[in-house]
């Protein structure tokens, strides 16, 4: 069985940084396979690390990620699962804007004796990370594509685990 955690992360008080939280909120009505958990972790990195200790093979982080693309661009990226690994694309560093540093979460997980085999990021280029509640128009418009991307990752992983 390939256990997967889909974690919506971000700070809803910083505009488009609430993207990941909104995507998992949209997924709340889904009934995922028994080996998949979908949850909103917001900016609670310690809670995410402790949840990962429950034995997940794949972590899907859903978050705003600044890569220089047009606002609202949804990307699916693979990040290093081990904090000491070279992240040549800078995926984890680009996610540090809201105070939950994914690299720090993975380092904490390692320090606690845990590990995750694979880290995927469903990211969206923000328009604004300024103080304020609510997503910009391009990021709001990108939510359905991100929801579909997460559903596809769940489907692909579940099929891969059963073959």
C-alpha positions in Angstrom: 0.0 0.0 0.0 1.3 3.5 -0.9 0.0 5.9 1.8 -0.4 9.5 0.6 -0.9 12.7 2.6 -2.3 15.6 0.7 -1.4 18.7 2.8 -2.9 22.1 2.1 -0.4 24.7 3.5 -0.3 28.4 3.6 -1.4 31.5 5.5 -4.9 32.7 4.7 -4.0 36.2 6.1 -1.5 36.8 3.3 -3.6 36.9 0.2 -2.8 34.2 -2.3 -0.8 32.3 0.3 -4.2 30.8 1.2 -4.2 28.8 -2.1 -3.3 25.4 -0.6 -5.8 25.8 2.2 -8.6 26.6 -0.3 -7.7 23.7 -2.6 -8.0 21.1 0.2 -11.2 22.8 1.3 -12.6 22.2 -2.2 -11.5 18.5 -1.9 -13.2 18.1 1.5 -16.3 16.6 -0.2 -14.3 13.9 -1.9 -14.0 10.4 -0.5 -10.4 9.4 -1.1 -9.1 5.9 -1.2 -8.4 4.5 2.3 -4.6 5.0 1.9 -5.0 8.7 1.2 -5.5 11.5 3.8 -6.4 15.1 2.7 -5.9 17.8 5.4 -5.4 21.5 5.9 -2.2 22.2 7.8 -2.1 26.0 7.3 1.1 27.1 8.8 1.4 24.3 11.4 4.6 22.7 10.3 5.2 20.8 13.5 1.8 19.2 13.2 2.6 18.2 9.6 5.9 16.6 10.7 4.1 14.6 13.4 1.4 13.5 11.0 4.1 12.3 8.6 5.4 10.1 11.4 2.2 8.0 10.9 3.9 6.4 7.9 3.2 8.1 4.6 5.1 7.1 1.4 4.1 10.2 -0.6 3.5 13.8 0.6 1.6 16.1 -1.8 2.0 19.7 -0.7 -0.5 22.2 -2.1 0.7 25.7 -1.8 1.4 29.1 -3.5 4.9 28.9 -5.0 6.8 31.8 -6.5 8.7 30.7 -9.6 8.4 33.7 -11.8 5.4 32.4 -13.9 2.3 34.4 -14.6 -0.1 34.6 -11.6 -2.5 31.6 -11.5 0.0 29.2 -13.2 -0.5 25.8 -11.7 2.6 23.5 -11.6 3.2 20.0 -10.4 6.8 19.6 -9.2 8.8 17.0 -7.5 10.9 18.2 -4.5 13.6 16.3 -2.6 12.1 14.1 0.1 15.3 14.4 2.2 16.4 17.7 3.6 20.0 17.1 2.7 19.2 16.4 -0.9 20.1 19.0 -3.5 17.0 20.8 -4.7 18.3 22.2 -8.0 14.9 23.7 -8.9 14.6 25.6 -5.5 11.1 24.2 -5.1 11.2 24.0 -1.3 12.8 27.5 -0.9 10.1 29.0 -3.1 7.5 27.8 -0.6 9.0 29.5 2.4 7.0 32.8 2.2 4.4 31.9 4.8 6.5 30.7 7.7 5.9 26.9 7.2 9.3 26.0 5.7 8.9 22.6 4.0 12.6 21.9 4.2 12.5 22.5 7.9 9.4 20.2 8.3 11.3 17.4 6.4 14.4 18.0 8.5 12.3 17.7 11.7 10.7 14.6 10.4 14.1 13.1 9.8 15.3 14.2 13.3 12.2 12.4 14.8 13.2 9.2 13.0 10.6 9.4 10.2 10.9 9.7 6.4 8.8 10.1 3.3 9.8 8.6 0.0 8.4 11.2 -2.4 7.4 14.8 -2.1 5.2 16.4 -4.8 4.1 20.0 -4.9 0.9 21.2 -6.6 1.8 24.9 -6.7 0.2 28.1 -8.0 2.0 31.3 -8.8 0.6 34.0 -6.5 -0.3 37.5 -7.6 0.0 39.0 -4.1 1.3 37.7 -0.8 0.5 41.0 0.9 -1.6 41.2 4.2 -5.2 40.5 3.5 -7.7 37.7 3.4 -8.9 36.4 0.0 -7.3 35.1 -3.2 -6.6 37.2 -6.3 -8.7 36.6 -9.4 -6.0 34.6 -11.3 -5.3 32.4 -8.3 -9.1 31.8 -7.6 -9.5 30.9 -11.3 -6.6 28.3 -10.9 -8.3 26.4 -8.1 -10.3 23.9 -10.3 -7.1 23.0 -12.2 -5.2 22.4 -8.9 -8.1 20.3 -7.6 -8.0 18.2 -10.8 -4.2 17.8 -10.5 -4.5 16.6 -6.9 -7.3 14.1 -7.9 -5.1 12.9 -10.8 -2.1 12.4 -8.4 -4.3 10.4 -6.0 -5.7 8.3 -8.8 -2.2 7.6 -10.3 -0.7 6.7 -7.0 -3.6 4.5 -6.0 -3.4 2.6 -9.3 0.3 2.3 -9.1 0.1 0.8 -5.6 -2.4 -1.8 -6.7 -0.5 -3.1 -9.7 
